C-alpha cells in the first residue's frame, strides 16, 4: 500500500518489511529511494532526510 505526504507532491511512499527491518521507500517515476526506519522514527522527518540526502550502498551476496 502506498501513501503520500504533504510537501512531497511528486513522491509516493510505502513502508515494507525486509526480514526484521522496517523500510521506508520513496517512489517517483523510475526512482526508488529507501531507508531503514527505527521504531520511534517520525516518518515525515525520515522521508525529508531520505529525499534531501539520498545515499547508496551495495550489498554483495
Backbone bond lengths (Angstrom), bond angles and torsions (degrees), N, CA, C in turn:
res aa  C-N    CA-C-N  psi(-1)  N-CA   C-N-CA  omega(-1)  CA-C   N-CA-C  phi
1 X - - - 1.441 - - 1.526 108.75 -
2 X 1.314 116.31 129.01 1.463 120.52 179.15 1.529 109.47 -102.23
3 X 1.323 115.83 158.35 1.449 121.92 178.33 1.517 108.96 -145.55
4 X 1.324 116.96 166.91 1.460 122.72 178.17 1.515 109.14 -117.53
5 X 1.331 115.10 159.48 1.464 122.08 175.17 1.521 108.02 -126.24
6 X 1.315 116.92 135.85 1.466 119.02 178.74 1.522 109.34 -61.93
7 X 1.320 115.52 141.58 1.450 121.28 -176.75 1.527 113.06 93.81
8 X 1.319 116.70 -11.33 1.465 122.24 179.48 1.520 107.84 -125.35
9 X 1.312 116.74 56.40 1.460 122.35 -169.82 1.523 114.56 -59.37
10 X 1.311 118.77 -32.65 1.469 119.70 -176.55 1.530 112.41 -91.04
11 X 1.321 118.36 1.86 1.463 122.65 -178.13 1.521 111.15 -112.31
12 X 1.319 116.41 147.98 1.453 121.83 165.38 1.527 106.81 -118.30
13 X 1.308 115.76 157.26 1.462 121.11 -174.85 1.505 109.81 -129.97
14 X 1.315 114.45 156.26 1.452 120.57 170.94 1.518 108.54 -148.79
15 X 1.311 115.38 150.54 1.456 121.47 176.04 1.520 106.17 -112.81
16 X 1.324 115.63 126.22 1.462 120.91 -176.57 1.522 110.31 -131.29
17 X 1.305 115.99 155.49 1.461 122.12 173.77 1.517 108.89 -98.78
18 X 1.319 116.01 132.19 1.462 123.01 169.95 1.518 105.61 -121.16
19 X 1.310 116.08 96.87 1.461 119.51 -173.78 1.517 108.94 64.19
20 X 1.326 116.94 -121.07 1.466 121.06 179.20 1.527 112.46 -94.68
21 X 1.334 117.81 2.30 1.464 121.14 -179.02 1.524 111.56 -92.95
22 X 1.317 116.02 138.98 1.460 122.63 172.61 1.524 106.47 -101.33
23 X 1.338 116.88 121.07 1.461 121.40 -171.24 1.524 110.10 -121.74
24 X 1.336 115.83 133.31 1.458 122.91 172.67 1.516 107.46 -94.82
25 X 1.336 116.88 125.77 1.463 121.54 176.61 1.518 109.35 -114.93
26 X 1.327 115.97 135.62 1.460 123.40 175.18 1.520 107.41 -109.45
27 X 1.331 116.64 129.08 1.463 121.68 -174.24 1.523 110.17 -124.06
28 X 1.329 115.50 132.77 1.474 121.49 174.70 1.514 107.41 -154.21
29 X 1.342 115.42 122.36 1.463 121.05 -177.42 1.521 109.33 50.19
30 X 1.343 118.28 -118.35 1.463 120.28 -179.92 1.525 112.30 -100.73
31 X 1.340 117.50 11.35 1.460 121.68 178.91 1.524 110.28 -92.61
32 X 1.319 115.76 140.40 1.458 121.72 174.13 1.530 107.11 -138.91
33 X 1.311 116.25 114.07 1.455 122.53 177.39 1.517 107.74 -109.94
34 X 1.312 117.34 146.12 1.457 118.43 179.67 1.523 110.91 -145.49
35 X 1.331 114.48 153.34 1.456 121.81 177.21 1.518 108.72 -149.94
36 X 1.312 116.13 148.95 1.459 121.51 178.67 1.530 108.63 -77.86
37 X 1.325 116.06 134.92 1.463 121.86 176.82 1.517 109.50 -99.23
38 X 1.321 116.08 136.93 1.455 121.87 170.98 1.526 108.18 -92.00
39 X 1.333 118.47 158.19 1.465 120.94 -173.01 1.535 115.35 -54.05
40 X 1.291 120.34 -34.98 1.464 121.81 -176.11 1.528 113.10 -102.03
41 X 1.331 119.08 9.56 1.468 122.35 179.90 1.522 111.41 -66.82
42 X 1.323 115.96 143.16 1.455 122.77 171.85 1.532 107.16 -82.84
43 X 1.322 117.16 120.99 1.465 121.55 -176.61 1.520 111.25 -59.10
44 X 1.323 117.67 -42.72 1.465 121.50 -179.36 1.529 111.56 -63.92
45 X 1.309 117.62 -43.51 1.471 121.11 178.49 1.521 110.90 -64.18
46 X 1.326 116.82 -43.84 1.469 120.29 179.56 1.517 111.33 -66.07
47 X 1.351 117.35 -36.49 1.467 120.57 176.73 1.517 110.26 -63.41
48 X 1.323 116.93 -44.17 1.468 121.47 178.95 1.525 110.04 -60.50
49 X 1.319 117.31 -47.65 1.474 121.33 178.94 1.523 111.21 -60.57
50 X 1.316 116.60 -42.85 1.460 121.43 -178.09 1.521 112.05 -61.83
51 X 1.316 117.04 -45.52 1.461 120.86 -176.97 1.528 111.28 -75.13
52 X 1.311 117.34 -39.12 1.467 120.47 -178.75 1.523 112.94 -73.56
53 X 1.327 117.52 -30.83 1.473 121.49 -175.65 1.521 110.74 -136.85
54 X 1.334 117.36 65.80 1.473 118.66 179.25 1.527 110.04 -67.69
55 X 1.308 115.24 151.85 1.459 120.60 176.09 1.513 107.35 -139.86
56 X 1.294 115.95 171.44 1.454 120.10 -175.77 1.519 108.53 -138.00
57 X 1.307 115.70 139.62 1.467 119.73 168.74 1.517 107.06 -140.22
58 X 1.290 115.60 148.20 1.454 121.46 -178.75 1.522 108.66 -108.42
59 X 1.305 115.59 139.84 1.452 121.16 178.13 1.520 107.62 -112.55
60 X 1.312 116.52 124.65 1.460 119.31 177.45 1.529 108.54 -103.91
61 X 1.317 115.01 144.25 1.474 120.16 179.91 1.481 110.41 -121.07
